[in-house]
Amino acid sequence: MKEERLKMKIRMYNVGYGDCFCLRDRKGSLLVDFGTSNSRIEGRPRKETFDVIISDLTTIEKKNLLLTHFHLDHLSGLLYMMKHRSSAYEFGKIYLPDVFSEKEMSRTLTLLLLADLEKDSFLPSRQVSLFALVEALCQKPQKVELLSRGSVFEEKYQALWPDKNVIRKETNEMYQILEKEHGKALETIEGFAEKLREILCSMTEGRDLTAEEMPDTRRMEREFRTLRATEEFKQLLLFMEEKKLFLRRFKNKISIVFQNKNDGELNLLFTGDAEREHLEMIASDYDGKLPLFEHYWCIKVPHHGTQGHYFDFSKYTPENMMISNGIHYANSKKQSKELRTSSQYGGLFYIPDAHMYCSNCDCCDGYENGCSCKESDVISPAYYKDI
């Protein structure tokens, strides 16, 4: 068993309130997310942390990337890498959640675009995650593969989420609320979303686009700025605010969850920022196709361990649990509290024989006069820790 475990290593990077993991074995490496919501990490500018991680990644010859979803705390480092360190930006393949392969998915993309607008930013912009990703990929196209429930990738992992049928249903439910009074604005945005969908789909074909096929992202930016200035669009945003339709969490609904294809000694479960209701569906094997394993070597806890996404993993007897937590500087005390790590992952709720790996204890509700976890490793102030 010891010899088997030497074949696999997880490097957990300290990116504050964000995610960045590298799964390494003798055949290659898979980077899972690369981003943060913090401008400073451990007192250091995030640029410095990004540069350290990028330098570490350049030592790996064969590597792919999996992006669980399109929140900046999961992709801001990747965008920085693509823009400022393009010489180091070389992935054999990039895996994305499948919200692109079917034409009707432009509705889901519409909601994801609207989610970016809730922060009172304009779309597209280099700060808006979904368009920024598409724009960056257009500058240096990569081979893209889309994952949904049942997809096998890297010859050894299998996606448990997203389920395209469930996402389609939840998309349509939200659409019915929005289009009843703002159908015209929604239809126009959907047209823009369809263009993004077609761009990403072209990258899944594994061929280099000709100069004529390359999209003009600057023109698309101007096009959407014009759209955003219309009265219909302003009324749609106001309606969303009045009805408290917080679509930011809709991005979590499409988050990739995956585990090993085959049950073994080194089972992994990576949960991205999956919603609790979706994790409960996965755990129940709701469609009878992909049951979870009885035991896991490592489980990555969803959404930085916050209470709103808390999930009890004790029945799976994990040997190691990873919480990518860090201080989140929110706009209100209530929000800051909601974004702290739940005390239910430690103390009285501690899972016997589970080793906890956390980025930082300063943002944990279970930390007072010392760590409440019986077996724990805190990365701070280091840049990373190997498991």
C-alpha positions as CSV (number, residue, x, y, z in Angstrom):
1,M,0.0,0.0,0.0
2,K,2.8,2.4,0.9
3,E,4.4,1.8,-2.5
4,E,1.1,2.5,-4.2
5,R,0.7,5.8,-2.4
6,L,4.1,7.0,-3.5
7,K,2.6,7.1,-7.0
8,M,0.2,9.9,-6.2
9,K,0.7,13.3,-4.6
10,I,-1.7,16.2,-4.1
11,R,-0.1,19.6,-3.8
12,M,-2.5,22.0,-2.1
13,Y,-1.6,25.7,-2.7
14,N,-2.4,28.5,-0.3
15,V,-4.3,31.0,-2.3
16,G,-6.4,32.5,0.5
17,Y,-10.1,32.4,-0.2
18,G,-9.7,30.4,-3.4
19,D,-8.9,27.0,-4.9
20,C,-5.7,25.6,-6.4
21,F,-4.7,21.9,-6.3
22,C,-2.3,19.9,-8.4
23,L,-2.8,16.1,-8.7
24,R,0.4,14.4,-9.6
25,D,1.3,10.9,-10.5
26,R,3.9,9.2,-12.8
27,K,1.8,9.7,-15.9
28,G,1.1,13.4,-15.6
29,S,-0.4,16.2,-13.6
30,L,-3.9,17.7,-13.3
31,L,-4.3,21.3,-12.0
32,V,-7.7,21.7,-10.4
33,D,-8.6,25.4,-10.4
34,F,-6.3,28.4,-10.0
35,G,-7.7,31.5,-8.4
36,T,-8.4,33.7,-5.4
37,S,-10.7,36.4,-4.3
38,N,-8.0,38.1,-2.2
39,S,-5.8,41.0,-3.4
40,R,-3.2,40.0,-0.7
41,I,-2.5,36.5,0.7
42,E,-0.5,36.2,3.9
43,G,0.3,39.9,3.5
44,R,1.8,39.3,0.1
45,P,0.4,40.7,-3.1
46,R,-1.5,37.9,-4.9
47,K,0.7,38.5,-7.9
48,E,3.6,37.2,-5.9
49,T,1.6,34.0,-4.9
50,F,0.5,33.5,-8.5
51,D,4.1,33.8,-9.7
52,V,5.3,31.2,-7.2
53,I,2.6,28.7,-8.3
54,I,3.3,29.4,-12.0
55,S,7.0,28.8,-11.5
56,D,6.2,25.6,-9.8
57,L,3.9,24.5,-12.7
58,T,6.6,25.2,-15.3
59,T,8.6,22.3,-13.8
60,I,5.9,19.9,-14.9
61,E,6.2,18.8,-18.6
62,K,2.9,17.1,-19.0
63,K,-0.1,18.8,-17.4
64,N,-3.8,19.4,-18.0
65,L,-6.2,21.8,-16.3
66,L,-9.7,21.3,-14.9
67,L,-11.8,24.4,-14.1
68,T,-14.7,23.5,-11.9
69,H,-16.7,26.6,-12.6
70,F,-16.4,30.3,-13.5
71,H,-16.0,32.2,-10.2
72,L,-12.9,34.4,-10.0
73,D,-11.8,32.6,-6.8
74,H,-11.3,29.6,-9.0
75,L,-9.9,31.2,-12.2
76,S,-8.3,34.6,-11.5
77,G,-4.8,33.0,-11.3
78,L,-5.4,31.3,-14.6
79,L,-6.4,34.6,-16.2
80,Y,-3.3,36.2,-14.8
81,M,-1.2,33.3,-16.1
82,M,-2.7,33.6,-19.6
83,K,-2.2,37.3,-19.8
84,H,1.1,38.0,-18.1
85,R,3.0,34.6,-18.2
86,S,1.9,33.3,-21.6
87,S,5.3,31.5,-22.0
88,A,4.5,29.3,-19.0
89,Y,0.9,28.8,-20.0
90,E,1.0,25.4,-21.7
91,F,-1.7,22.8,-20.9
92,G,-2.3,19.7,-23.0
93,K,-6.0,20.0,-22.4
94,I,-8.5,22.2,-20.5
95,Y,-11.6,20.6,-18.9
96,L,-14.7,22.7,-18.4
97,P,-18.2,22.0,-17.1
98,D,-20.4,21.2,-20.0
99,V,-22.7,24.2,-20.4
100,F,-21.7,24.7,-24.1
101,S,-22.3,21.5,-26.1
102,E,-26.0,22.1,-26.9
103,K,-27.7,25.1,-28.4
104,E,-30.3,25.4,-25.6
105,M,-27.4,25.7,-23.1
106,S,-27.1,29.4,-24.2
107,R,-29.9,29.9,-21.7
108,T,-27.7,28.7,-18.9
109,L,-24.9,30.8,-20.2
110,T,-27.2,33.8,-20.1
111,L,-27.8,33.3,-16.4
112,L,-24.1,33.0,-15.8
113,L,-23.5,36.2,-17.6
114,L,-26.2,37.9,-15.6
115,A,-24.5,36.6,-12.4
116,D,-21.4,38.6,-13.2
117,L,-23.5,41.8,-13.4
118,E,-24.7,41.5,-9.9
119,K,-21.5,43.0,-8.7
120,D,-22.4,46.2,-10.6
121,S,-19.7,45.7,-13.1
122,F,-20.1,46.0,-16.9
123,L,-20.0,43.0,-19.2
124,P,-17.9,42.0,-20.8
125,S,-14.7,43.3,-19.1
126,R,-11.4,41.8,-18.0
127,Q,-12.8,41.5,-14.5
128,V,-15.9,39.5,-15.5
129,S,-15.0,35.9,-15.3
130,L,-16.9,34.1,-18.0
131,F,-16.2,36.5,-20.8
132,A,-12.6,37.0,-19.6
133,L,-12.0,33.3,-19.9
134,V,-13.4,33.1,-23.4
135,E,-11.4,36.2,-24.4
136,A,-8.2,34.7,-23.0
137,L,-8.8,31.4,-24.7
138,C,-9.2,33.2,-28.0
139,Q,-5.8,34.9,-27.6
140,K,-4.1,31.5,-27.2
141,P,-6.5,28.7,-28.1
142,Q,-6.3,25.4,-26.2
143,K,-7.8,22.0,-26.7
144,V,-11.0,22.0,-24.6
145,E,-13.0,19.0,-23.3
146,L,-16.4,19.4,-21.7
147,L,-17.4,17.3,-18.7
148,S,-20.8,16.3,-17.4
149,R,-22.1,13.4,-15.2
150,G,-20.5,10.2,-16.4
151,S,-17.7,11.7,-18.4
152,V,-14.4,9.8,-18.0
153,F,-11.2,11.9,-18.3
154,E,-7.5,11.4,-17.8
155,E,-8.3,7.7,-18.1
156,K,-8.8,7.5,-14.3
157,Y,-11.4,10.1,-13.2
158,Q,-15.1,10.3,-13.7
159,A,-17.3,13.4,-13.4
160,L,-20.3,13.1,-11.0
161,W,-21.6,16.6,-11.8
162,P,-22.9,18.6,-13.6
163,D,-26.0,16.8,-14.8
164,K,-27.2,18.5,-17.9
165,N,-30.8,17.5,-17.4
166,V,-30.9,18.9,-13.9
167,I,-29.2,22.1,-14.9
168,R,-31.6,22.5,-17.9
169,K,-34.6,22.2,-15.5
170,E,-33.2,24.7,-13.0
171,T,-32.3,27.1,-15.8
172,N,-35.8,27.0,-17.2
173,E,-37.3,27.6,-13.8
174,M,-35.3,30.8,-13.4
175,Y,-36.0,31.8,-17.0
176,Q,-39.7,31.7,-16.4
177,I,-39.3,34.2,-13.6
178,L,-37.2,36.6,-15.7
179,E,-38.8,36.4,-19.1
180,K,-42.4,37.0,-17.9
181,E,-41.7,40.7,-17.7
182,H,-38.3,41.1,-19.3
183,G,-38.3,38.7,-22.3
184,K,-37.0,41.1,-24.8
185,A,-33.8,42.0,-22.8
186,L,-33.3,38.3,-22.0
187,E,-33.6,37.3,-25.6
188,T,-31.0,39.8,-26.7
189,I,-28.5,38.6,-24.0
190,E,-29.2,35.0,-25.0
191,G,-28.0,35.9,-28.5
192,F,-24.7,37.2,-27.1
193,A,-24.4,34.0,-24.9
194,E,-24.9,31.9,-28.0
195,K,-21.9,33.5,-29.6
196,L,-19.8,32.6,-26.5
197,R,-21.1,29.0,-26.7
198,E,-20.2,28.6,-30.3
199,I,-16.6,29.9,-29.6
200,L,-16.1,27.4,-26.9
201,C,-17.6,24.6,-28.9
202,S,-15.2,25.3,-31.8
203,M,-12.3,24.7,-29.3
204,T,-13.6,21.2,-28.4
205,E,-13.0,20.1,-32.0
206,G,-9.2,19.9,-31.4
207,R,-8.3,22.0,-34.4
208,D,-6.6,25.4,-34.8
209,L,-8.9,28.2,-35.9
210,T,-8.0,30.1,-39.0
211,A,-7.6,33.9,-38.8
212,E,-11.0,34.3,-40.4
213,E,-12.6,32.1,-37.8
214,M,-11.1,33.8,-34.8
215,P,-13.8,35.9,-33.1
216,D,-13.4,39.7,-32.7
217,T,-13.7,39.9,-28.9
218,R,-13.3,43.7,-28.9
219,R,-16.2,44.0,-31.2
220,M,-18.2,41.7,-28.9
221,E,-17.3,43.9,-26.0
222,R,-18.5,47.0,-27.7
223,E,-21.7,45.2,-28.8
224,F,-22.6,44.3,-25.2
225,R,-21.7,47.7,-23.8
226,T,-24.3,49.1,-26.2
227,L,-26.8,46.5,-25.1
228,R,-26.2,47.2,-21.4
229,A,-27.0,50.9,-21.9
230,T,-30.5,50.1,-23.1
231,E,-33.5,50.8,-20.8
232,E,-34.7,47.2,-21.1
233,F,-31.5,45.9,-19.8
234,K,-31.4,48.4,-16.9
235,Q,-34.9,47.3,-15.9
236,L,-33.9,43.7,-16.0
237,L,-31.1,44.3,-13.5
238,L,-33.4,46.3,-11.3
239,F,-35.9,43.5,-11.3
240,M,-33.3,41.0,-10.3
241,E,-32.2,43.2,-7.4
242,E,-35.8,43.9,-6.2
243,K,-36.7,40.1,-6.4
244,K,-33.4,39.2,-4.7
245,L,-32.5,36.8,-7.6
246,F,-28.9,36.3,-6.7
247,L,-27.6,34.4,-9.7
248,R,-24.0,34.3,-8.4
249,R,-24.8,31.0,-6.7
250,F,-26.1,29.7,-10.1
251,K,-22.4,29.3,-11.0
252,N,-22.1,26.8,-8.2
253,K,-24.9,24.7,-9.7
254,I,-22.7,23.8,-12.7
255,S,-19.5,23.1,-10.6
256,I,-17.7,19.9,-11.6
257,V,-17.6,17.2,-9.0
258,F,-15.4,14.2,-9.7
259,Q,-13.9,11.0,-8.2
260,N,-11.8,8.1,-9.4
261,K,-13.2,6.0,-12.2
262,N,-12.4,2.8,-10.3
263,D,-12.6,2.1,-6.5
264,G,-9.1,1.7,-5.0
265,E,-6.7,2.7,-2.2
266,L,-6.3,6.3,-3.4
267,N,-9.9,7.4,-4.0
268,L,-10.3,11.1,-4.4
269,L,-13.5,13.2,-4.2
270,F,-13.2,16.8,-5.5
271,T,-16.3,18.8,-5.0
272,G,-15.6,22.3,-6.4
273,D,-18.2,24.7,-5.0
274,A,-21.1,22.2,-5.5
275,E,-24.4,23.1,-3.9
276,R,-25.5,21.0,-0.9
277,E,-28.7,19.9,-2.6
278,H,-26.6,18.5,-5.5
279,L,-24.2,16.8,-3.3
280,E,-27.1,15.1,-1.5
281,M,-28.3,13.9,-4.9
282,I,-24.9,12.6,-5.8
283,A,-24.6,10.8,-2.4
284,S,-27.9,9.1,-2.9
285,D,-26.9,7.9,-6.4
286,Y,-30.2,9.5,-7.6
287,D,-30.0,8.0,-11.1
288,G,-28.5,4.6,-10.0
289,K,-25.4,5.1,-12.3
290,L,-22.5,6.5,-10.2
291,P,-22.4,5.6,-6.5
292,L,-19.9,7.1,-4.2
293,F,-17.2,4.9,-2.8
294,E,-17.3,3.7,0.8
295,H,-13.9,5.1,1.6
296,Y,-11.8,8.0,0.3
297,W,-8.1,8.8,0.7
298,C,-8.7,12.6,0.1
299,I,-11.9,14.7,0.0
300,K,-11.8,18.3,-1.1
301,V,-14.5,20.1,1.0
302,P,-16.9,22.2,-1.1
303,H,-16.9,26.0,-1.1
304,H,-14.0,26.7,1.3
305,G,-15.8,24.9,4.1
306,T,-18.5,27.5,4.6
307,Q,-21.6,26.6,6.7
308,G,-24.0,27.2,3.8
309,H,-22.3,24.4,1.8
310,Y,-21.5,22.1,4.7
311,F,-21.7,18.4,4.0
312,D,-21.1,15.5,6.4
313,F,-18.5,13.2,4.9
314,S,-18.1,11.0,7.9
315,K,-19.8,8.0,6.4
316,Y,-17.1,7.9,3.8
317,T,-14.2,7.5,6.4
318,P,-11.9,10.0,4.7
319,E,-8.2,9.8,5.6
320,N,-7.6,13.4,4.6
321,M,-9.9,16.4,4.1
322,M,-8.8,19.5,2.4
323,I,-10.4,22.9,3.1
324,S,-9.1,25.7,0.9
325,N,-10.1,28.5,3.3
326,G,-8.9,32.0,3.7
327,I,-10.1,35.3,4.9
328,H,-12.8,36.8,2.7
329,Y,-13.1,40.6,2.9
330,A,-16.8,41.0,2.3
331,N,-18.9,44.1,2.3
332,S,-20.8,43.4,5.5
333,K,-20.3,41.6,8.8
334,K,-23.1,39.2,8.0
335,Q,-21.6,38.2,4.7
336,S,-18.1,37.9,6.3
337,K,-19.6,35.5,8.9
338,E,-21.3,33.4,6.2
339,L,-18.0,33.1,4.4
340,R,-16.0,31.7,7.3
341,T,-15.2,28.1,7.7
342,S,-17.8,26.1,9.5
343,S,-16.9,24.8,13.0
344,Q,-18.8,21.6,12.0
345,Y,-15.6,20.4,10.3
346,G,-13.7,20.2,13.6
347,G,-14.2,20.1,17.3
348,L,-17.1,17.9,18.5
349,F,-17.9,17.1,14.8
350,Y,-14.4,15.9,14.0
351,I,-14.3,12.7,11.9
352,P,-12.1,10.1,13.7
353,D,-8.8,9.3,12.0
354,A,-9.3,12.1,9.4
355,H,-6.4,14.5,8.9
356,M,-7.5,18.1,8.1
357,Y,-5.5,20.2,5.7
358,C,-6.5,23.9,5.8
359,S,-5.1,27.0,4.2
360,N,-5.5,29.3,7.2
361,C,-7.1,29.0,10.7
362,D,-7.8,32.8,11.1
363,C,-11.1,32.5,9.2
364,C,-12.3,29.3,10.9
365,D,-15.2,29.4,13.4
366,G,-13.7,26.3,15.1
367,Y,-10.4,28.1,15.9
368,E,-10.3,29.8,19.2
369,N,-7.1,29.7,21.4
370,G,-5.9,26.9,19.1
371,C,-7.1,24.6,16.4
372,S,-10.1,22.4,17.3
373,C,-9.1,19.7,14.9
374,K,-7.3,16.7,16.5
375,E,-5.1,16.1,13.5
376,S,-4.4,19.1,11.4
377,D,-2.0,20.7,9.0
378,V,-2.2,24.4,8.3
379,I,-0.4,25.7,5.2
380,S,-0.1,29.3,6.3
381,P,2.3,31.0,6.0
382,A,3.8,28.6,3.4
383,Y,2.9,28.6,-0.3
384,Y,1.8,25.0,-0.4
385,K,1.8,21.6,1.3
386,D,2.0,18.1,-0.2
387,I,-0.3,15.3,0.7
